Amino acid sequence: MSHNPLYAFPDRCVRVGVSGTGFIARGLLAALVNSDDFSISKVLSRRPAREVESVDAELLTSSIEELVDSCDIVAECSGDVWRGAEVVRAAMLAGKPVVTMGTEFHVTVGSYFADQGYLTEAEGDQPGSLAAHVEDVAAMGFKPIVYGNIKGYLNHYPTEEEMEYWSKKNGISLEQTISFTDGTKMQMEQVLVANHYGAEVAKRGMVGLELMPLELAGAELGRIAKKHGTQLSDYVLNRTLPAGVFVVAEHPFERPEVLRYLKLGDGPYYTLLRPFHLCHLEMIKTLRRVVAGRAPLLNNSTDPKVMVATVAKRDLGAGDFLERAAGGHAVRGEAVMSRDVPDAVPLGLLDGARITRAVEKGQTLTWADVEVREGVALDAALALRERAAAGISRS
């Protein structure tokens, strides 16, 4: 394995410091234990050691500095924007590359850190799997025009009882279950993809074609993208399709009859499916990408044009406390072009925020509607907001 010229990796196993002890982190730890080219240096957790299962106590640390100092690569998979911002800042200051599985972090504050060092989302979750698929598609000469996600079920207003049932049935957290169901996670994923590729969303919340065969949905999204005049990030809603990602692309030189023979349809928009995303099982491939000296797979870019706005799922009153934003019953996320809602507050900032004035169900929350807690994430978000405002004033 050739080494990244930007970083001095050892000839022995490359040490990985893992931030987080949830589902993704535990899966990555198992993959690292069973690899020949990586070792685990430290595992960062805010929980007492006695409450952390399946992690050797001597590996655990509550210190971000100890985590960063102990490793060659930081793997940030805490699933928390505020924690992620602290870990990434420390890693950037120490000159350590960072691999994340944290879409919410990227679309909220990742752009602030994107030019401060090596920062990439990992293959395995939908954005990283889509980026890996795009590399394969582009290597065959195709020109992507739509970057697509597949969703099986969507309910913007799920009940607490429903979410508790499915959380227990699937063995994932209640917050994750809600975020998956109300569409917040998918909206965030496609915002990350859009910003990495400089794409847009055709409408607020995206088009989201429903109950169509993928070939027909892809062709329609291709036509929408061409009419829109730019690459698009979007999704389809169909529970009969696999839990994967897809690209709609044109081919500039291959003959249509050849592509038809190869079972890609009549064109001119061809839908290429990657029918899986395997989360932590694929994450180790991105760690190897870093060591091999390859460019980041994807991040939110330093000049994002799409954001995840916050939409009230119920009436909110002044003084209401949002313990949890993504994955809560108060608000959900929606992909929007930033220029259309310049005062919208990013949903990823609102864990632990307080409502400062009444907000009606369906209303988009602005910075004036909330009081956001202090921290590295807020500082980064405000810096990005100032940068965007300066860009608007110069244009």
C-alpha positions as a printed Julia matrix, in Angstrom:
395×3 Matrix{Float64}:
   0.0    0.0     0.0
   1.63   3.28   -1.06
   1.53   6.01    1.55
  -0.1    9.42    1.39
   2.71  11.92    0.73
   0.96  14.5     2.94
   1.19  12.35    6.07
   3.94  10.27    7.65
   2.26   6.92    8.1
   4.27   4.18    9.83
   5.36   1.01    8.09
   3.62  -0.99   10.82
  -0.15  -1.02   11.24
  -1.63   2.44   10.88
  -3.19   3.53   14.18
  -6.81   4.65   14.05
  -8.43   6.66   16.82
 -12.2    6.15   16.84
 -14.6    8.8    18.13
 -17.87   7.21   19.22
 -19.14   3.93   20.64
 -22.47   3.57   18.85
 -23.57   1.19   16.12
 -21.23   2.53   13.42
 -18.24   2.87   15.76
 -18.63  -0.65   17.12
 -18.83  -2.05   13.61
 -15.71  -0.17   12.56
 -13.84  -1.37   15.64
 -14.64  -4.98   14.71
 -13.4   -4.37   11.16
 -10.17  -2.82   12.46
  -9.53  -5.71   14.85
  -9.83  -8.12   11.94
  -7.6   -6.14    9.56
  -3.88  -6.62    8.96
  -3.07  -3.0     8.14
  -4.75  -1.07   10.96
  -4.76  -1.07   14.73
  -6.95   0.75   17.25
  -5.16   3.39   19.31
  -7.94   4.89   21.43
 -11.73   5.04   21.5
 -13.34   8.31   22.57
 -16.47   8.09   24.68
 -18.35  10.38   27.07
 -19.9    7.39   28.84
 -18.32   5.68   31.86
 -16.26   2.63   30.9
 -18.66   0.29   32.7
 -21.45   1.4    30.35
 -19.5    0.82   27.14
 -19.95  -2.67   25.75
 -17.56  -4.54   23.44
 -14.64  -2.1    23.91
 -11.6   -2.95   26.0
 -11.39  -0.56   28.94
  -7.74   0.27   28.26
  -8.68   1.63   24.84
 -11.29   4.04   26.18
 -10.59   7.72   26.74
 -12.7   10.76   27.53
 -10.0   13.12   26.23
 -10.14  14.4    22.65
  -6.48  15.38   22.91
  -5.45  11.87   23.99
  -7.44  10.38   21.11
  -5.8   12.64   18.54
  -2.29  12.3    19.96
  -2.52   8.49   20.01
  -3.37   7.91   16.35
  -2.34   8.39   12.74
  -5.93   8.8    11.44
  -9.03   9.98   13.28
 -12.3    8.18   12.5
 -15.14  10.44   13.65
 -18.4    8.53   13.93
 -20.03   9.91   17.04
 -23.12  11.01   15.08
 -23.09  14.31   16.99
 -22.46  17.66   15.25
 -21.14  19.34   18.41
 -18.84  16.48   19.36
 -17.74  16.04   15.77
 -16.79  19.7    15.47
 -14.61  19.48   18.58
 -12.88  16.31   17.39
 -12.31  17.56   13.85
 -10.92  20.89   15.07
  -8.44  19.09   17.33
  -7.42  16.75   14.52
  -6.94  19.61   12.06
  -4.78  21.52   14.57
  -2.68  18.4    15.08
  -2.31  17.78   11.36
  -4.16  14.44   11.45
  -6.41  13.3     8.59
 -10.06  12.71    9.46
 -12.45  10.12    8.06
 -16.06  10.55    9.14
 -19.36   8.81    8.99
 -21.27  11.93    9.89
 -23.42  13.53    7.23
 -25.08  15.81    9.8
 -21.68  17.21   10.82
 -20.68  17.89    7.21
 -23.83  19.71    6.12
 -23.87  21.82    9.29
 -20.25  22.9     9.79
 -18.04  20.63    7.68
 -17.39  23.34    5.09
 -15.6   25.41    7.73
 -13.0   22.66    8.16
 -12.84  21.44    4.56
  -9.77  23.48    3.65
  -7.94  23.05    6.98
  -6.69  19.53    6.33
  -7.7   16.13    5.01
 -11.42  15.67    5.71
 -13.6   13.09    4.03
 -16.88  11.3     4.57
 -16.45   7.54    4.33
 -17.83   5.06    1.88
 -20.63   2.99    3.41
 -23.41   5.42    4.19
 -25.41   6.67    1.2
 -23.31   9.78    0.38
 -19.99   7.92    0.48
 -21.38   4.94   -1.41
 -22.8    7.31   -4.01
 -19.44   9.05   -4.37
 -17.68   5.71   -4.87
 -20.31   4.78   -7.44
 -19.78   8.1    -9.23
 -16.07   7.34   -9.53
 -16.86   4.01  -11.19
 -19.46   5.56  -13.48
 -17.15   8.4   -14.53
 -14.29   5.95  -15.15
 -16.47   4.35  -17.86
 -16.97   7.68  -19.61
 -20.45   8.51  -18.3
 -21.3   12.11  -17.37
 -23.53  12.22  -14.27
 -26.46  14.62  -14.25
 -28.42  13.26  -11.25
 -27.06  11.87   -7.99
 -29.8    9.7    -6.53
 -30.77   8.12   -3.23
 -33.35   5.36   -2.76
 -35.8    5.59    0.12
 -38.37   2.96    0.98
 -40.66   4.79    3.39
 -41.39   8.39    4.34
 -43.66   9.91    6.98
 -43.0   13.52    7.98
 -45.1   13.17   11.15
 -44.57   9.73   12.73
 -46.04   9.04   16.16
 -43.95   8.3    19.24
 -45.53   4.85   19.56
 -44.65   3.93   15.97
 -41.05   5.08   16.37
 -40.54   3.27   19.67
 -41.82   0.04   18.09
 -39.53   0.24   15.06
 -36.57   1.35   17.14
 -36.81  -1.79   19.27
 -37.58  -4.03   16.3
 -34.56  -2.84   14.25
 -32.16  -2.47   17.16
 -31.25   1.15   16.42
 -31.73   4.27   18.49
 -35.05   6.08   18.67
 -33.43   9.24   17.3
 -32.07   7.41   14.26
 -35.43   5.76   13.65
 -37.22   9.11   13.65
 -34.61  10.76   11.46
 -34.85   7.94    8.92
 -38.65   7.97    8.91
 -39.36  11.71    8.65
 -36.82  12.1     5.85
 -34.3   14.25    7.72
 -31.39  11.86    7.28
 -32.03  11.46    3.55
 -32.38  15.22    3.05
 -29.04  15.71    4.79
 -27.39  12.99    2.73
 -28.44  14.55   -0.54
 -27.36  18.03    0.57
 -23.87  16.67    1.26
 -23.8   15.04   -2.18
 -25.07  18.21   -3.86
 -22.46  20.43   -2.26
 -19.59  18.07   -3.01
 -20.44  17.94   -6.72
 -21.68  21.51   -7.08
 -25.18  20.24   -7.85
 -28.51  21.78   -6.86
 -31.95  20.64   -5.74
 -34.72  21.22   -8.27
 -37.2   22.29   -5.59
 -37.44  22.58   -1.84
 -37.23  19.09   -0.36
 -36.31  17.7    -3.8
 -38.6   16.07   -6.35
 -38.76  12.6    -4.79
 -40.52  10.62   -7.51
 -42.75   7.94   -5.98
 -43.69   4.36   -6.88
 -41.98   4.3   -10.27
 -39.64   1.68  -11.69
 -36.1    2.99  -11.26
 -35.42   3.16  -15.01
 -38.46   5.37  -15.58
 -37.8    7.5   -12.49
 -34.18   7.97  -13.55
 -35.17   9.02  -17.04
 -37.66  11.55  -15.65
 -35.09  12.96  -13.23
 -32.67  13.22  -16.13
 -35.19  15.28  -18.09
 -35.79  17.5   -15.05
 -32.05  18.04  -14.64
 -31.61  19.03  -18.28
 -34.55  21.44  -18.03
 -33.1   22.84  -14.8
 -29.76  23.37  -16.52
 -27.59  21.89  -13.78
 -26.72  18.63  -12.07
 -29.27  17.63   -9.44
 -29.27  15.76   -6.17
 -32.54  13.92   -5.57
 -34.2   10.67   -4.48
 -36.9    8.18   -5.35
 -39.45   6.7    -2.95
 -40.22   3.05   -3.61
 -40.1    0.27   -1.03
 -39.66  -2.42   -3.72
 -36.23  -1.06   -4.68
 -32.99  -2.09   -2.94
 -31.42   0.07   -0.23
 -28.86   1.57   -2.55
 -27.95   4.62   -4.6
 -27.98   5.47   -8.28
 -26.59   7.84  -10.87
 -28.43   9.14  -13.92
 -25.89   9.91  -16.62
 -25.34  10.65  -20.27
 -22.62   9.05  -22.37
 -20.86  11.46  -24.74
 -19.48   8.96  -27.24
 -20.82   5.41  -26.87
 -23.46   4.5   -29.45
 -27.02   4.21  -28.11
 -27.47   0.8   -29.71
 -24.47  -0.5   -27.77
 -25.81   0.8   -24.47
 -29.2   -0.67  -25.34
 -27.5   -4.04  -25.97
 -25.81  -3.7   -22.57
 -29.27  -3.46  -20.96
 -29.12   0.24  -20.09
 -32.26   1.14  -22.01
 -32.94   3.54  -24.85
 -31.33   6.63  -23.33
 -30.35   9.37  -23.61
 -30.41   9.24  -19.79
 -28.98   6.06  -18.33
 -29.61   4.93  -14.76
 -26.81   3.01  -13.08
 -27.64   1.38   -9.76
 -25.43   0.46   -6.82
 -27.86  -1.79   -4.91
 -26.32  -1.62   -1.44
 -24.57   0.48    1.17
 -22.91  -1.46    3.95
 -22.06   1.22    6.51
 -19.09   0.34    8.74
 -18.15  -2.67    6.59
 -17.16  -0.26    3.84
 -15.66   2.44    6.03
 -12.28   0.72    6.18
 -11.95   1.18    2.41
 -11.85   4.93    2.95
  -9.18   4.57    5.63
  -7.1    2.71    3.06
  -7.82   5.48    0.57
  -6.21   8.0     2.92
  -3.09   5.88    3.43
  -2.79   5.29   -0.32
  -2.6    9.04   -0.95
  -5.9    9.48   -2.75
  -8.0   12.62   -2.57
 -10.94  12.88   -0.15
 -13.92  10.86   -1.32
 -16.35  13.69   -0.56
 -17.05  16.52    1.83
 -19.39  19.49    1.92
 -16.96  21.71   -0.06
 -15.75  25.15    1.03
 -18.51  26.9    -0.94
 -21.81  25.09   -0.24
 -24.91  26.23   -2.1
 -27.48  23.86   -0.57
 -28.42  23.57    3.11
 -30.7   21.66    5.46
 -33.32  24.09    6.73
 -35.34  23.43    9.88
 -39.11  22.91    9.56
 -41.43  22.75   12.58
 -43.32  19.45   12.88
 -45.72  20.99   15.38
 -46.49  24.39   16.85
 -43.62  25.56   19.04
 -43.86  28.17   21.75
 -41.38  30.71   23.04
 -39.24  29.02   25.67
 -39.62  25.49   24.28
 -36.4   23.48   24.6
 -35.21  21.28   21.71
 -33.29  18.49   23.36
 -32.92  16.81   19.98
 -33.37  18.35   16.52
 -32.68  15.6    13.95
 -34.47  12.57   15.33
 -36.87  14.51   17.53
 -40.6   15.13   17.36
 -40.36  18.94   17.14
 -38.56  19.64   13.85
 -37.33  17.96   10.7
 -34.82  18.84    7.98
 -35.47  19.88    4.4
 -33.01  20.46    1.55
 -33.15  24.0     0.17
 -31.02  26.28   -1.95
 -29.33  28.62    0.53
 -30.05  31.65   -1.64
 -33.79  31.02   -1.27
 -33.79  31.07    2.55
 -30.75  33.12    3.61
 -31.96  33.48    7.22
 -32.79  29.8     7.78
 -30.96  28.21   10.7
 -29.28  24.84    9.96
 -31.08  21.98   11.64
 -27.81  20.41   12.77
 -27.21  23.28   15.21
 -30.43  22.91   17.15
 -29.67  20.12   19.63
 -30.03  21.89   22.95
 -31.47  25.07   21.42
 -34.33  27.11   22.83
 -37.21  28.64   20.87
 -37.29  32.42   21.35
 -40.63  33.18   19.67
 -43.67  31.2    18.6
 -43.32  29.07   15.46
 -46.21  27.45   13.64
 -46.25  23.89   12.3
 -44.72  23.84    8.82
 -42.81  27.1     9.34
 -39.09  27.36    8.51
 -37.08  28.38   11.56
 -34.72  31.35   11.22
 -31.8   32.46   13.36
 -34.17  34.93   15.05
 -36.44  32.08   16.2
 -33.85  30.24   18.28
 -31.15  30.61   20.86
 -28.31  28.23   19.99
 -25.94  26.91   22.61
 -22.3   27.98   22.5
 -19.49  25.8    21.23
 -17.12  25.05   18.37
 -20.02  24.13   16.09
 -21.73  27.48   16.59
 -18.48  29.37   16.01
 -17.93  27.45   12.77
 -21.52  27.98   11.61
 -21.36  31.72   12.27
 -18.08  31.96   10.38
 -19.68  30.18    7.42
 -22.69  32.49    7.64
 -20.43  35.55    7.53
 -18.51  34.08    4.61
 -21.73  33.47    2.68
 -23.01  36.98    3.41
 -19.75  38.47    2.18
 -20.04  36.42   -0.99
 -23.56  37.67   -1.59
 -22.5   41.29   -1.08
 -19.63  40.92   -3.57
 -21.82  39.4    -6.3
